[in-house]
Amino acid sequence: MSGEIGSEHLSHAGRLWRWTGGSGSGTWHFLTIDGPAGEALSGTAVMRKLEGTARGFGSLKVKARIGATGFATSVFPSKSDDGEAEQVWLLPVKAAVRRAERLAEGDEVEVSLEY
């Protein structure tokens, strides 16, 4: 069935980075997914929009695996400075995953995704 998690797979490597919200609204860690992996996610997002199964904020549900740790989350499209959608996606990496895999800001991370 189209639109179910697990229909597509990809792997991507990148550096873990931290975003801190204004006025103490929190800190989040992300992995940027770009290049061929970002293009694949963007293609899937377009198809889901055409099928009427798109999710809020243009996000895609994924099953992610970093090292031995698997987790369910969503990836979100990044916007350029002019507000245009790019073929760049952001994967949030929660604290439990970072602890389990002993990851810190700036570490090179290999992730596999099912979406």
N, C-alpha and C positions, 0 to 999 in steps of 0.2 A: 504494500500500500504506500502510495506517495506521501511524503511528509513525515514519516516515522523516523525516530532516531535509529541509527544503525544502517541506513541505506547507503551512506557514503563514508569513506575513511580518508584521513589525511594525517601527515606528520609535519611538524614545523619546529624549528629551533630559533630561539631568540633570547634576549636579555630580559630578566624580570625587572620591572621598574615600579616606582611608587608614586601615587598621586595623593596629594593632601588637599582636602577641601578647605575653602575659605572659612574663617571664623570658627575654626576647630570642629568642623562638621565630619571629620573622620579621615582615615588613611586607608587607601586601597592599593593592592599590588596587582599589576597587570602584565600580561605577555602580549606584545603586538604581533598579530598574524597578518603578514603581507606577502607580496610576491605571488607565486603560483597558488599557494594555500589560500591567500586572501581572495584571489580571483575565483577559486573553486567555491568558497563560501558565498561570494557575491552572486555567482551563477545560481546557486541553490536558492538564495534569497529572492532573486528575480522570479524563479520558477514558482516558489511558494506564494509570492504576491499574485502571480497570474492565476494560480490555482485557488486563490482565496483563503489560503491557510497561513498567511503571514502573521507574525506575532508583533506585539507592541514594541515600539522603538526600532523596528526592523531587526530585532534580535532573532537568533536561531538557537534552539535547544540543542545541547551537545552532551555526550558522555566523553569526558576527558581522562587521560591517563598521563601522569608525570611519574616516572620511575615505577614503583610498585603501588602507587596510590591512584585509585580511580575515583572520579566524582562526577556528579551531574551538575550542570550549570548552563549558562547561556553565553554566547558571544555576541558582541554588540558592534555595529558598524561605527567606524570613526568618521568624524566630519572634518573637512579641511577648514582652514581659516575663513574661507568665503562661504562656508555652510554647505558646500557640495559634498555628497557622499563619495567616498573613495573606496578602492578595493583593499581597504585596511580594516582589520577587525581587532577588537580588544577582548581578551580572555581574562576575567577576574580569577585570581588565584588566592583562595581564602587561607587564613592563618593555619587551620588544621592541616592543610596540604603542605604549606611551607614548613611547618614543624616536622611533619612526618618525613619529608624529603630533605630536611635540613637546608632549606633555601633562604637566601637573603637577597635584598635589592642588589642588582647588578650581576647576579649569577646567570650563567648560560643555562637555559632550560630547553629540554626536548619534550614536546607534547604530542600525543596522538589523540585525534578526535574522531568520534562517530557522530554523524548528524543526519 
